[in-house]
Amino acid sequence: MTAGWRLAVSVAGLVIIGGGRTGQGQAPRPMTLVDLRQVPSVLDPQLAPDGHAVLYQLNQVDWKANRRPGHIWRQDISGGAPIQMTSGDSGESAPRWSPDSTQLIFLRDGQIFVMSAGGGDARAVTRHATNVSSPTWSPDGAFLYFLASDPRTAEERARLQARDDVYAFDEDYKQRHLWRIPVPAGSEQAITRGDFSVTSYRLSRDGTHIVMHRAPSPLVLDNPHTEIWISDASGERASRLTRNDVEEAGAEISPDGSQVLFVAEANQRLEPYYSGALFLVPAGGGTPRLVLPDFPYYIDRAAWAPDGRSIFAVAQMGVHSEIFRIDVTSRAATQLTNGRHSLPIAPAPVWNLAPAAGRLVFVFDEPARYGDVWTLALTPGAQPTRVTGVYDSLERTFRLPRQEAFTWKSPDGAAIEGLLFYPLDYEEGKRYPLVVQLHGGPWDADKYGFWGWSDYIQVLTARGFAVLRPNYRGSIGYGNTFYRDMIGGFFNHAHLDVLAGVDALIKQGIVDPDKLAVMGFSAGAHIVNKLITFTDRFKAAASFAGASNWISLFAESDLRGNRTLWFGGTPWQKNAPIDKYWGQSPLKYVANVKTPTLFLVGENDTRVGLAQALEMHRALKANGVPTRLEVAPREPHLWLEPRHQLFKANVELEWLERYVRGRAYVWETAPAETLSDSVKP
């Protein structure tokens, strides 16, 4: 057995429980914050073309390095223990089978490596001047394709070395292009060149053409200006297929080369801010066609069936998501899966169609399994089959909360749905403190699943809280009217939907009306900021990356397009709708706030940055309302470092316990570490 791989006797026992495995016969125990962070995550499942095995990326926490590196694992379809294929210090990602299933490639240290499918030492294939991403084999195995940003010039490198590093804002970027390299060795060849960026691409099934998404720049603000192009596999004879102001995604050429599918949040006229939908456009050019004009759910991703007569798609359906088969000719959609599960929303790499194997491979997130790998045969009547057992020990080791769909009516009569999580020791007829958690987006929806570090529902319910996760208006999976409710004003109904859900739980006798808390992230935090100015019913609040002033945020944020729809234009245009922007800003009503509120933000958040939290925090502090502002160095919009994640959960739990239940909270510490009192608030 070589150093390149090793056999894992029990992946669940190795990676889930930080303090050792629960012995045979021991009763399950409540989860702690550290337990929760030590649950691994499964990403990017890839089924071998011959169907014999699955590769996947397994990410586990490394407390010493303060990160979650990933490694590549293989699970044979026939069963047996999973095999760890890679173990580099920096981690690996993006596993891809060779067309003959004998080799695999992956990314390590920003370059492509190749190794035998049976294990062994890996060797570097690329030595590109910049980090590469999105590796793909050509169908004949002769080339590897990848994306990479242009390198800095010699002059730019010299300036950086001399610390002569003043830069022009929103102009200090390098375009990203498509490359290929012959296998097993050869010189890299540029497939695209020019003043644009390739954001993603796919080869045709026969390897003769490439369809790609091209944007004016790699900046997020240019996402709506991404268009679909098609070219020969060499990059020659490139032609543009779309011209619009919406962001297309997931373009793929049909098996016969005649059509290209893509998904976009658009209607038939390709106008923005509609539920995710499936489109077809002729590969030779023409008008894109909406495939399912009356489909009530949000299509998240799609792939051509091998025969080209149908398309498989993932649809978000409120509190669950499912796989559908769509007949291209009849436009009939058939639901193939159904259950208390979800597929994480794109762009998370958790779905892939393997034409040669005749199966889909994907990750199902379930209440007791945080995303094991499943396959589904493409034949009619087939049922999903679970392949991996990464989470076999979760339910045996830990007591997990009961979760169920919960529905109620908003004041205007609209039906609202969410997920309700019961305290672990729930007794009917007894009232419990409630934490309302609000998802971001708002183009997202809370769905059945295990849940992760940011929400720590398992810990909240273990501490006796009920948790409500409302899919307020603006969420996906409930049709266009529901989704588009925020056009004309972000706070048209969302905050009222949330309060109505709280009232429904109080009416049912589940929740104590005097022990309420609310917390949210991003769009959910916008609603938190609104709620604390609207009502004093909540005894505590936590706002993670929330907006306070829509006028100032418009200039500060890297993502602005949807806000022009919410508020009817920009704050800068002639006759700007300033009254609408300011009238919808929580800061306008901040004098009303009485709720003790904790604010959290990443120091490097370019979406909803420090200034927004600072405006609210300083206002509350000046008005004598208990408040704290916690800023995480180095962190973007969503915090990534495990120690910061643990800090966030600790400080929020301390805040909730203090102001909702009037009791002390003992902080958890990372394994093999004792945090000094000086680092606690």
C-alpha positions as CSV (number, residue, x, y, z in Angstrom):
1,M,0.0,0.0,0.0
2,T,1.6,3.3,-1.1
3,A,1.6,6.7,0.7
4,G,-0.9,8.1,-1.8
5,W,-3.9,6.4,-0.3
6,R,-5.2,4.5,2.7
7,L,-8.1,2.3,3.7
8,A,-10.6,3.8,6.1
9,V,-12.2,1.2,8.3
10,S,-15.1,3.5,9.4
11,V,-15.2,6.9,8.0
12,A,-18.1,7.9,10.3
13,G,-16.1,6.9,13.4
14,L,-13.0,8.7,12.2
15,V,-14.4,12.0,11.4
16,I,-17.7,12.8,13.2
17,I,-17.0,12.5,16.9
18,G,-14.2,14.7,18.2
19,G,-13.9,13.1,21.6
20,G,-14.0,9.5,20.6
21,R,-16.7,7.1,19.4
22,T,-19.8,6.4,21.4
23,G,-19.5,2.9,22.6
24,Q,-21.9,0.1,21.7
25,G,-25.1,0.4,23.7
26,Q,-24.5,3.9,24.9
27,A,-27.5,6.2,24.6
28,P,-27.4,9.0,22.1
29,R,-26.4,12.4,23.6
30,P,-27.2,16.0,22.7
31,M,-24.8,17.7,20.3
32,T,-22.4,20.4,21.3
33,L,-21.1,23.2,19.1
34,V,-17.7,21.4,18.7
35,D,-19.5,18.2,17.7
36,L,-21.4,20.1,15.1
37,R,-18.3,21.6,13.6
38,Q,-16.6,18.2,13.4
39,V,-19.3,16.7,11.3
40,P,-17.7,16.4,7.8
41,S,-19.3,17.6,4.6
42,V,-19.5,15.7,1.3
43,L,-19.1,17.6,-2.0
44,D,-18.7,17.0,-5.7
45,P,-19.8,13.4,-6.2
46,Q,-18.5,11.9,-9.4
47,L,-19.7,8.5,-10.8
48,A,-17.2,6.5,-12.8
49,P,-18.1,6.2,-16.5
50,D,-18.1,2.4,-16.1
51,G,-20.4,2.8,-13.0
52,H,-18.2,0.9,-10.6
53,A,-17.3,3.6,-8.0
54,V,-18.0,7.1,-6.8
55,L,-15.4,9.8,-6.0
56,Y,-16.3,12.6,-3.6
57,Q,-14.6,15.4,-1.7
58,L,-14.8,15.1,2.1
59,N,-14.1,18.2,4.1
60,Q,-13.2,18.0,7.8
61,V,-12.3,20.6,10.4
62,D,-8.6,21.1,11.2
63,W,-8.6,23.1,14.4
64,K,-4.9,23.6,14.5
65,A,-4.8,25.0,10.9
66,N,-8.2,26.8,11.5
67,R,-9.7,25.6,8.2
68,R,-11.7,22.7,6.7
69,P,-9.5,21.1,4.1
70,G,-11.0,18.5,1.7
71,H,-9.6,15.2,0.5
72,I,-10.7,12.8,-2.2
73,W,-12.4,9.5,-1.3
74,R,-13.6,6.6,-3.3
75,Q,-16.6,4.4,-2.6
76,D,-17.2,1.2,-4.7
77,I,-20.8,0.8,-5.7
78,S,-20.6,-2.9,-4.7
79,G,-20.0,-1.9,-1.1
80,G,-17.1,-2.2,1.3
81,A,-15.2,0.4,3.2
82,P,-14.5,3.8,1.6
83,I,-11.0,4.5,0.5
84,Q,-9.2,7.8,1.1
85,M,-7.3,8.6,-2.2
86,T,-5.5,11.8,-1.2
87,S,-4.1,13.3,2.0
88,G,-2.1,16.4,1.1
89,D,-1.5,19.0,3.8
90,S,-3.2,21.7,1.7
91,G,-6.2,19.5,0.7
92,E,-7.7,18.5,-2.6
93,S,-10.9,19.2,-4.5
94,A,-12.7,18.7,-7.9
95,P,-12.2,15.0,-8.5
96,R,-12.8,13.9,-12.1
97,W,-12.7,10.4,-13.6
98,S,-10.9,9.7,-16.9
99,P,-13.3,8.6,-19.7
100,D,-12.0,5.0,-19.4
101,S,-12.4,5.0,-15.5
102,T,-8.7,4.1,-15.0
103,Q,-7.4,7.5,-13.8
104,L,-8.6,10.5,-11.9
105,I,-7.6,14.1,-11.7
106,F,-8.0,16.6,-8.9
107,L,-6.9,20.0,-7.8
108,R,-4.1,20.6,-5.2
109,D,-2.3,23.8,-4.5
110,G,-4.1,25.4,-7.5
111,Q,-2.9,22.9,-10.1
112,I,-4.2,19.7,-11.7
113,F,-2.8,16.4,-10.4
114,V,-3.5,12.9,-11.9
115,M,-3.3,9.5,-10.3
116,S,-4.4,5.9,-10.9
117,A,-8.0,5.1,-10.0
118,G,-6.6,2.2,-7.9
119,G,-4.5,4.6,-5.8
120,G,-0.8,5.5,-5.6
121,D,1.3,8.6,-6.0
122,A,-0.1,11.6,-7.8
123,R,1.8,13.7,-10.3
124,A,1.2,17.3,-11.4
125,V,-0.1,17.8,-14.9
126,T,-0.2,21.6,-15.0
127,R,2.3,24.2,-13.8
128,H,0.2,27.1,-14.8
129,A,1.3,30.7,-13.9
130,T,-1.9,31.2,-11.8
131,N,-4.2,28.9,-9.9
132,V,-6.5,26.7,-12.1
133,S,-10.1,25.7,-11.6
134,S,-12.9,23.7,-13.2
135,P,-10.9,20.8,-14.6
136,T,-12.5,18.6,-17.2
137,W,-11.4,15.6,-19.3
138,S,-12.2,15.7,-23.0
139,P,-14.4,12.7,-23.9
140,D,-11.6,10.9,-25.7
141,G,-9.2,11.4,-22.8
142,A,-6.7,13.3,-25.0
143,F,-7.0,16.7,-23.3
144,L,-7.6,18.3,-19.9
145,Y,-9.5,21.6,-20.0
146,F,-9.4,24.2,-17.2
147,L,-10.0,27.9,-16.3
148,A,-7.3,30.2,-15.0
149,S,-6.9,33.9,-14.5
150,D,-4.4,35.9,-16.5
151,P,-1.0,36.4,-14.7
152,R,0.3,39.7,-13.5
153,T,2.8,41.3,-15.8
154,A,6.5,41.7,-14.9
155,E,5.9,45.4,-14.3
156,E,2.9,44.7,-12.0
157,R,5.0,42.1,-10.0
158,A,7.8,44.6,-9.6
159,R,5.4,47.3,-8.3
160,L,3.9,44.9,-5.8
161,Q,7.4,43.9,-4.6
162,A,8.2,47.6,-4.1
163,R,4.9,48.1,-2.3
164,D,3.9,50.6,-5.0
165,D,0.5,49.0,-4.9
166,V,-2.2,51.7,-5.2
167,Y,-5.0,50.2,-7.3
168,A,-8.1,51.4,-9.2
169,F,-11.2,50.2,-7.4
170,D,-13.2,47.7,-9.4
171,E,-10.5,47.6,-12.0
172,D,-7.8,45.6,-10.2
173,Y,-8.7,42.2,-11.6
174,K,-7.4,39.8,-14.2
175,Q,-9.6,38.2,-16.8
176,R,-10.2,34.4,-16.6
177,H,-9.8,32.2,-19.6
178,L,-10.2,28.6,-20.8
179,W,-7.1,26.5,-21.4
180,R,-6.3,22.9,-22.3
181,I,-3.3,20.7,-22.1
182,P,-2.6,17.3,-23.8
183,V,-2.6,14.1,-21.8
184,P,-0.2,12.7,-20.6
185,A,2.0,15.7,-21.2
186,G,2.4,18.7,-23.5
187,S,2.2,22.5,-23.7
188,E,-0.8,24.4,-22.5
189,Q,-3.0,25.9,-25.2
190,A,-5.2,29.0,-24.7
191,I,-8.7,28.3,-25.9
192,T,-10.0,31.8,-25.3
193,R,-8.3,35.2,-25.3
194,G,-9.6,38.7,-25.0
195,D,-11.1,41.3,-22.6
196,F,-13.7,39.1,-21.0
197,S,-13.9,36.3,-18.5
198,V,-15.1,32.7,-18.9
199,T,-17.1,32.0,-15.8
200,S,-18.0,28.3,-16.6
201,Y,-18.0,25.9,-19.5
202,R,-19.0,22.4,-20.7
203,L,-17.7,20.2,-23.5
204,S,-20.2,18.6,-25.8
205,R,-20.7,14.9,-25.3
206,D,-18.7,14.1,-28.5
207,G,-16.0,16.6,-27.5
208,T,-16.2,18.7,-30.7
209,H,-17.7,21.8,-29.2
210,I,-17.6,23.9,-26.1
211,V,-20.4,26.0,-24.6
212,M,-19.3,28.7,-22.1
213,H,-20.6,31.6,-20.1
214,R,-18.7,34.8,-20.8
215,A,-18.8,38.0,-18.7
216,P,-17.2,41.4,-19.2
217,S,-15.2,40.8,-16.1
218,P,-14.9,38.3,-13.1
219,L,-16.6,40.9,-10.8
220,V,-19.9,40.0,-9.2
221,L,-21.4,43.2,-10.5
222,D,-21.0,41.8,-14.1
223,N,-22.9,38.6,-13.4
224,P,-26.1,39.9,-15.0
225,H,-24.1,40.6,-18.2
226,T,-22.9,37.0,-18.6
227,E,-23.8,35.6,-22.0
228,I,-23.7,32.1,-23.6
229,W,-21.2,31.4,-26.4
230,I,-20.4,28.3,-28.4
231,S,-17.3,27.3,-30.2
232,D,-15.3,24.5,-31.6
233,A,-13.3,22.5,-29.0
234,S,-10.2,24.4,-30.1
235,G,-11.9,27.8,-29.4
236,E,-12.4,28.6,-33.1
237,R,-15.6,29.8,-34.7
238,A,-17.0,31.2,-31.5
239,S,-20.5,32.6,-31.7
240,R,-22.8,34.3,-29.2
241,L,-26.2,32.7,-28.4
242,T,-27.8,35.1,-25.9
243,R,-28.2,38.8,-25.5
244,N,-30.0,39.9,-22.4
245,D,-29.6,41.3,-18.9
246,V,-30.0,38.1,-16.8
247,E,-27.5,35.7,-15.6
248,E,-27.7,32.4,-17.3
249,A,-26.1,29.3,-15.7
250,G,-25.4,25.6,-16.4
251,A,-25.4,25.8,-20.3
252,E,-25.0,22.3,-21.9
253,I,-25.1,21.2,-25.5
254,S,-27.6,18.5,-26.4
255,P,-26.2,15.1,-27.4
256,D,-27.1,15.7,-31.1
257,G,-25.5,19.2,-31.0
258,S,-28.6,21.0,-32.1
259,Q,-29.7,22.8,-28.9
260,V,-28.3,24.3,-25.7
261,L,-30.1,24.2,-22.4
262,F,-29.5,26.7,-19.6
263,V,-31.3,28.0,-16.5
264,A,-32.0,31.6,-15.5
265,E,-34.1,33.6,-13.1
266,A,-36.2,35.0,-16.0
267,N,-39.5,34.8,-17.8
268,Q,-40.1,34.0,-21.5
269,R,-39.0,37.5,-22.5
270,L,-35.8,37.0,-20.4
271,E,-36.7,39.8,-18.0
272,P,-35.0,39.4,-14.6
273,Y,-36.2,38.4,-11.2
274,Y,-38.5,35.5,-11.9
275,S,-38.3,32.0,-10.5
276,G,-35.4,29.9,-11.8
277,A,-36.5,28.3,-15.1
278,L,-35.2,26.1,-17.9
279,F,-34.5,27.4,-21.4
280,L,-33.5,26.0,-24.7
281,V,-31.7,27.9,-27.5
282,P,-30.7,26.6,-30.9
283,A,-26.9,25.9,-31.1
284,G,-26.8,27.7,-34.4
285,G,-28.4,30.8,-32.9
286,G,-32.0,31.9,-32.4
287,T,-34.5,32.9,-29.7
288,P,-34.3,31.1,-26.4
289,R,-37.5,29.2,-25.5
290,L,-38.9,28.7,-22.0
291,V,-39.5,25.0,-21.7
292,L,-42.0,24.9,-18.8
293,P,-44.0,28.2,-18.9
294,D,-46.4,27.2,-16.1
295,F,-44.0,25.2,-13.9
296,P,-44.7,26.3,-10.3
297,Y,-41.3,25.5,-8.8
298,Y,-37.8,26.9,-9.0
299,I,-35.4,25.0,-11.3
300,D,-32.0,25.1,-9.9
301,R,-29.9,23.0,-12.4
302,A,-30.4,20.7,-15.3
303,A,-28.6,18.1,-17.6
304,W,-29.4,16.4,-20.8
305,A,-30.5,12.7,-20.8
306,P,-28.1,10.6,-23.0
307,D,-30.8,10.2,-25.7
308,G,-31.4,14.0,-25.9
309,R,-35.2,13.5,-25.7
310,S,-35.5,14.5,-22.1
311,I,-33.8,16.7,-19.5
312,F,-33.2,15.9,-15.8
313,A,-33.5,18.9,-13.4
314,V,-33.5,19.7,-9.7
315,A,-36.5,21.7,-8.6
316,Q,-36.8,23.6,-5.3
317,M,-40.3,22.9,-3.9
318,G,-40.5,24.9,-0.7
319,V,-39.2,22.8,2.3
320,H,-37.8,20.1,0.0
321,S,-36.2,19.8,-3.4
322,E,-36.6,16.9,-5.9
323,I,-35.4,15.5,-9.2
324,F,-37.6,15.8,-12.3
325,R,-37.5,14.4,-15.8
326,I,-38.7,16.8,-18.4
327,D,-39.8,15.6,-21.9
328,V,-38.5,18.1,-24.4
329,T,-41.3,17.5,-27.0
330,S,-44.3,17.3,-24.8
331,R,-43.0,19.7,-22.1
332,A,-44.3,17.3,-19.5
333,A,-42.4,17.2,-16.1
334,T,-42.4,14.0,-14.1
335,Q,-41.2,14.0,-10.5
336,L,-38.8,11.2,-9.8
337,T,-38.0,11.6,-6.1
338,N,-40.0,12.6,-3.1
339,G,-39.1,12.9,0.5
340,R,-37.9,14.8,3.6
341,H,-34.6,15.8,1.9
342,S,-33.0,18.5,-0.3
343,L,-30.2,19.0,-2.7
344,P,-28.2,22.0,-1.8
345,I,-28.8,24.9,-4.1
346,A,-26.3,25.7,-6.9
347,P,-23.5,26.5,-7.2
348,A,-22.7,23.9,-4.5
349,P,-21.1,20.9,-6.5
350,V,-23.5,18.2,-5.4
351,W,-25.1,16.9,-8.7
352,N,-23.7,15.3,-11.8
353,L,-25.1,13.1,-14.6
354,A,-22.9,10.3,-15.9
355,P,-24.1,9.5,-19.4
356,A,-21.9,6.4,-19.9
357,A,-23.0,4.9,-16.6
358,G,-26.7,5.9,-17.3
359,R,-27.1,7.3,-13.8
360,L,-27.4,10.6,-11.9
361,V,-25.2,11.0,-8.8
362,F,-26.0,13.6,-6.2
363,V,-26.0,14.5,-2.5
364,F,-29.2,14.3,-0.5
365,D,-29.2,16.4,2.7
366,E,-31.5,14.7,5.3
367,P,-32.4,15.4,8.9
368,A,-30.1,12.6,10.2
369,R,-27.6,12.7,7.3
370,Y,-25.6,15.7,6.3
371,G,-25.5,14.8,2.6
372,D,-24.5,11.2,1.7
373,V,-24.0,10.3,-2.0
374,W,-26.9,8.7,-3.9
375,T,-27.4,7.5,-7.4
376,L,-30.5,7.3,-9.6
377,A,-30.7,5.2,-12.8
378,L,-32.0,7.1,-15.8
379,T,-34.5,4.3,-16.6
380,P,-38.3,4.8,-15.9
381,G,-39.4,3.7,-12.5
382,A,-35.9,3.6,-10.9
383,Q,-35.5,4.5,-7.3
384,P,-32.6,6.4,-5.7
385,T,-29.9,4.3,-4.1
386,R,-27.6,5.5,-1.3
387,V,-23.9,4.8,-2.0
388,T,-22.0,6.2,1.0
389,G,-22.4,5.9,4.7
390,V,-20.4,8.8,5.9
391,Y,-23.2,9.7,8.4
392,D,-24.2,6.3,9.6
393,S,-23.2,7.1,13.2
394,L,-24.9,10.4,13.5
395,E,-28.3,9.2,14.7
396,R,-26.7,6.5,16.9
397,T,-24.4,8.9,18.6
398,F,-26.5,12.1,18.9
399,R,-30.0,13.0,19.8
400,L,-31.3,15.0,16.9
401,P,-34.3,17.3,16.9
402,R,-37.7,16.5,15.4
403,Q,-38.3,18.7,12.4
404,E,-41.5,19.1,10.5
405,A,-43.2,21.3,8.0
406,F,-45.3,24.1,9.5
407,T,-47.8,26.3,7.7
408,W,-49.7,29.4,8.7
409,K,-51.5,32.4,7.2
410,S,-50.1,35.9,6.9
411,P,-52.3,38.8,7.7
412,D,-53.3,39.2,4.1
413,G,-54.3,35.6,3.8
414,A,-51.2,34.3,2.0
415,A,-50.1,30.8,2.9
416,I,-46.6,30.6,4.5
417,E,-44.5,27.5,5.1
418,G,-41.5,26.9,7.2
419,L,-39.7,24.3,9.3
420,L,-40.4,23.8,13.0
421,F,-37.7,22.2,15.2
422,Y,-38.9,20.9,18.6
423,P,-36.8,21.0,21.8
424,L,-35.2,17.6,22.4
425,D,-37.3,17.0,25.6
426,Y,-40.5,18.5,24.2
427,E,-43.7,17.8,26.2
428,E,-47.0,18.6,24.7
429,G,-48.8,21.4,26.5
430,K,-45.7,23.0,27.8
431,R,-44.5,26.3,26.3
432,Y,-40.9,26.8,25.2
433,P,-38.7,29.8,24.3
434,L,-38.5,30.3,20.5
435,V,-35.6,31.3,18.3
436,V,-36.7,32.5,14.8
437,Q,-33.9,32.0,12.3
438,L,-34.2,33.7,8.9
439,H,-32.4,32.5,5.8
440,G,-30.4,34.7,3.4
441,G,-30.9,35.4,-0.3
442,P,-33.8,36.2,-0.2
443,W,-33.8,33.9,-3.2
444,D,-33.4,30.7,-1.2
445,A,-35.7,28.5,1.0
446,D,-35.2,26.5,4.2
447,K,-35.5,22.8,3.4
448,Y,-35.3,19.5,5.3
449,G,-31.8,18.6,6.2
450,F,-29.2,18.2,8.9
451,W,-28.3,21.9,9.1
452,G,-24.8,23.2,9.8
453,W,-22.6,25.4,11.9
454,S,-24.2,28.8,11.2
455,D,-27.6,27.7,12.5
456,Y,-26.6,25.1,15.3
457,I,-30.2,24.0,15.6
458,Q,-29.2,20.8,17.2
459,V,-27.6,22.8,20.1
460,L,-30.5,25.2,20.4
461,T,-33.0,22.4,20.7
462,A,-30.8,20.6,23.2
463,R,-30.8,23.7,25.3
464,G,-34.6,23.8,25.3
465,F,-35.4,26.2,22.5
466,A,-37.9,25.6,19.7
467,V,-36.7,26.9,16.4
468,L,-38.8,28.3,13.5
469,R,-37.3,28.7,10.0
470,P,-39.9,30.6,7.9
471,N,-39.9,30.7,4.2
472,Y,-41.1,34.3,4.1
473,R,-42.2,36.0,0.9
474,G,-39.3,36.4,-1.5
475,S,-38.3,32.7,-0.9
476,I,-38.0,30.3,-3.8
477,G,-40.2,27.3,-4.6
478,Y,-43.6,28.9,-4.2
479,G,-44.2,30.4,-7.6
480,N,-43.4,33.8,-9.2
481,T,-46.0,35.9,-7.3
482,F,-44.5,34.7,-4.0
483,Y,-40.9,35.1,-5.2
484,R,-41.5,38.6,-6.7
485,D,-43.3,40.0,-3.6
486,M,-40.3,42.2,-2.8
487,I,-40.4,44.2,-6.0
488,G,-41.5,47.6,-5.1
489,G,-40.3,47.3,-1.5
490,F,-38.2,44.7,0.3
491,F,-40.4,44.9,3.4
492,N,-43.8,44.5,1.7
493,H,-44.8,41.3,3.6
494,A,-41.7,39.4,4.7
495,H,-41.6,40.7,8.3
496,L,-45.3,40.3,8.6
497,D,-45.0,36.7,7.4
498,V,-42.5,36.0,10.2
499,L,-44.6,37.6,13.0
500,A,-47.6,35.6,11.8
501,G,-45.6,32.4,12.2
502,V,-44.7,33.3,15.7
503,D,-48.3,34.0,16.5
504,A,-49.4,30.7,15.1
505,L,-47.0,28.8,17.3
506,I,-48.2,30.8,20.4
507,K,-51.8,30.0,19.5
508,Q,-50.9,26.3,19.3
509,G,-49.5,26.4,22.8
510,I,-45.9,25.5,21.8
511,V,-44.2,28.8,22.3
512,D,-43.9,31.1,25.3
513,P,-44.8,34.6,24.1
514,D,-42.5,36.2,26.6
515,K,-39.4,34.3,25.5
516,L,-38.9,35.1,21.9
517,A,-35.6,35.7,19.9
518,V,-34.9,36.4,16.3
519,M,-31.7,36.0,14.3
520,G,-30.8,36.0,10.6
521,F,-28.0,36.2,8.0
522,S,-27.8,38.6,5.0
523,A,-31.3,39.0,3.7
524,G,-32.5,37.3,6.9
525,A,-30.6,39.9,8.9
526,H,-32.2,42.7,6.8
527,I,-35.5,41.4,8.2
528,V,-34.1,41.2,11.7
529,N,-33.1,44.8,11.5
530,K,-36.6,45.7,10.3
531,L,-38.3,43.6,13.0
532,I,-36.5,45.2,15.9
533,T,-37.7,48.7,14.6
534,F,-41.2,47.3,14.1
535,T,-41.9,45.5,17.3
536,D,-40.5,45.0,20.8
537,R,-41.8,41.5,21.2
538,F,-38.4,39.9,20.8
539,K,-36.3,39.8,23.9
540,A,-33.0,39.3,22.0
541,A,-31.9,39.6,18.4
542,A,-28.8,38.7,16.4
543,S,-28.1,40.3,13.0
544,F,-25.4,38.8,10.9
545,A,-24.4,40.9,7.8
546,G,-27.7,42.9,7.7
547,A,-28.6,46.1,5.9
548,S,-29.5,49.2,7.9
549,N,-29.4,52.0,5.2
550,W,-30.4,51.0,1.7
551,I,-29.1,54.3,0.2
552,S,-25.5,53.9,1.5
553,L,-25.5,50.1,0.9
554,F,-26.2,50.6,-2.8
555,A,-22.8,52.1,-3.3
556,E,-21.0,49.9,-0.7
557,S,-22.2,46.5,-2.0
558,D,-20.8,44.4,-4.9
559,L,-24.3,43.3,-5.8
560,R,-26.9,45.9,-6.7
561,G,-29.0,44.9,-9.6
562,N,-32.0,43.4,-7.7
563,R,-32.2,46.5,-5.5
564,T,-33.1,48.6,-8.4
565,L,-36.1,46.3,-8.9
566,W,-37.0,46.4,-5.2
567,F,-37.0,50.2,-4.9
568,G,-37.8,51.3,-8.5
569,G,-34.4,52.6,-9.7
570,T,-31.0,53.6,-8.4
571,P,-30.4,56.3,-5.7
572,W,-28.3,58.1,-8.3
573,Q,-30.6,58.6,-11.2
574,K,-32.5,61.7,-12.0
575,N,-35.7,61.8,-9.9
576,A,-34.3,58.9,-7.9
577,P,-36.7,57.0,-5.6
578,I,-34.9,58.2,-2.5
579,D,-38.0,58.2,-0.4
580,K,-38.5,54.5,-1.2
581,Y,-34.9,53.7,-0.3
582,W,-35.0,55.6,3.0
583,G,-38.5,54.6,3.8
584,Q,-37.5,50.9,3.7
585,S,-34.3,51.5,5.7
586,P,-34.3,50.1,9.3
587,L,-32.1,53.0,10.3
588,K,-35.0,55.5,9.7
589,Y,-36.9,53.9,12.5
590,V,-34.0,53.0,14.8
591,A,-35.3,55.2,17.6
592,N,-38.1,52.6,18.1
593,V,-35.7,49.8,19.0
594,K,-35.8,48.4,22.5
595,T,-34.5,44.8,21.7
596,P,-31.0,44.0,22.9
597,T,-29.3,43.3,19.5
598,L,-26.0,41.6,18.6
599,F,-24.4,42.5,15.3
600,L,-21.9,40.4,13.5
601,V,-20.0,41.0,10.3
602,G,-16.9,39.9,8.3
603,E,-14.2,42.5,8.1
604,N,-13.8,41.8,4.3
605,D,-17.5,41.5,3.5
606,T,-18.1,43.2,0.2
607,R,-21.8,42.3,0.1
608,V,-23.1,43.8,3.3
609,G,-20.1,45.3,5.0
610,L,-19.0,46.7,8.3
611,A,-20.5,50.2,7.7
612,Q,-24.1,48.8,7.7
613,A,-23.7,47.0,11.1
614,L,-21.8,50.1,12.5
615,E,-24.7,52.4,11.7
616,M,-27.2,50.3,13.6
617,H,-24.9,49.4,16.4
618,R,-23.9,53.0,17.1
619,A,-27.5,54.1,17.0
620,L,-28.6,51.5,19.5
621,K,-25.7,52.3,21.8
622,A,-26.4,56.0,21.7
623,N,-30.1,55.3,22.6
624,G,-29.2,53.1,25.5
625,V,-30.2,49.8,24.0
626,P,-27.9,46.8,24.9
627,T,-25.8,46.0,21.8
628,R,-22.5,44.5,20.7
629,L,-20.7,44.6,17.3
630,E,-18.5,41.6,16.6
631,V,-16.1,41.9,13.6
632,A,-14.2,38.9,12.2
633,P,-10.9,39.7,10.6
634,R,-10.2,38.3,7.2
635,E,-13.8,37.0,6.8
636,P,-16.0,37.6,3.7
637,H,-19.8,37.6,3.7
638,L,-20.1,34.2,5.3
639,W,-17.5,33.3,7.9
640,L,-15.2,30.4,6.9
641,E,-12.6,30.0,9.7
642,P,-13.7,27.3,12.2
643,R,-12.6,29.3,15.2
644,H,-14.6,32.3,14.0
645,Q,-17.6,30.0,13.5
646,L,-17.3,28.7,17.0
647,F,-17.0,32.2,18.4
648,K,-20.1,33.3,16.5
649,A,-22.2,30.5,17.9
650,N,-20.9,31.0,21.4
651,V,-21.5,34.8,21.5
652,E,-25.0,34.3,20.0
653,L,-25.9,31.6,22.6
654,E,-24.6,33.8,25.4
655,W,-26.7,36.7,24.1
656,L,-29.9,34.5,23.8
657,E,-29.5,32.9,27.2
658,R,-28.9,36.3,28.9
659,Y,-31.7,38.2,27.4
660,V,-34.3,35.5,26.8
661,R,-33.9,33.3,29.8
662,G,-31.8,35.5,32.2
663,R,-29.2,32.8,32.8
664,A,-25.5,32.4,32.3
665,Y,-23.8,30.5,29.4
666,V,-20.5,28.6,29.6
667,W,-18.5,29.0,26.4
668,E,-17.3,25.9,24.4
669,T,-13.7,25.8,23.4
670,A,-12.0,24.1,20.5
671,P,-10.4,20.7,21.2
672,A,-7.0,20.8,22.9
673,E,-7.4,24.5,23.6
674,T,-8.5,26.7,26.5
675,L,-9.6,30.1,25.5
676,S,-8.6,32.8,28.0
677,D,-11.3,35.0,29.5
678,S,-9.7,37.9,27.6
679,V,-11.0,36.7,24.3
680,K,-14.6,36.3,25.5
681,P,-16.9,39.3,25.3
